[in-house]
Amino acid sequence: MTDQLVFEVKDNIATIRLNRPERYNAFTQEMLIAWAQALEESASREDVHVIVLTGTGKGFCSGGDVGNMNNRSEDSAYQRRRFLSDYVHRIPLLLESIDKPVIVAVNGVATGAGMDMALMGDIRIAARSARFAETYVKVGLFAGDGGTWLLPRLVGLPKALELFWTARFVDADEAEKLGIVNKVVDDDQLMVATYEMAAQIAAQPQIAVRMMKRAARQGERVDLRTHLDMAASHMAAMYSTEDHKEAAKAFVEKRPPVLKGQ
């Protein structure tokens, strides 16, 4: 690991915290490697039910480290493509493959790739001081990290293009209205609200939680008939799980279920 990223697990919740506050958590190759490792470990550990992503200091993430990019100005087009595919793209691809819920706590400014990294989570909770902007056009670039795939699915194509073309900042309240974030809370309540939600989800039957995420994600890509066929197969299999049997019995007996969480 690296001191550019903090990773810890407590009470079935894994926390990944970007840790370059002096650079508003702009990511480097070193941070991206640690980030991917933390996601892989979170996916494989049975004691992790929910993943929380946040940043240290006043910013969530200001995107890629521009100073570091300038140092790579002599890189060939092939080398730049490899940096994206080998390091940056590992994050959205891992997040797409992980069935466990990912909650992003946006603690401050999220710009460019930093905004896109926030969009890669399943749920976003924003501090009232958080601000979002797709700033690529200001440096003559575009979202090479998947932002042009992610943002239109949240806000619709016309609004997404507006945000890409103008690079204007969106405050937390507007972000909530647009559907970019699920909830806005006061700054001092951000992590409290985030961990409350994470704990609530972590206490649910985990097979059901993960199957819902997988089905919802897959549902974005298939027609209704295909989705219903898949849902029927998943549902039939879930009837045999111990979590379902215990949860159903507890419901009838009007008591909290005792779940294995697997």
PyMOL commands that set and color helices and strands:
alter all, ss='L'
color gray80, all
select helices_A, chain A and resi 21-23+29-44+66-71+77-88+90-97+113-119+136-139+147-155+157-166+172-178+187-202+206-219+224-238+242-252
alter helices_A, ss='H'
color red, helices_A
select strands_A, chain A and resi 5-10+13-18+50-55+59-61+102-106+109-111+123-127+131-133+170-171+183-185
alter strands_A, ss='S'
color yellow, strands_A
deselect
rebuild
show_as cartoon
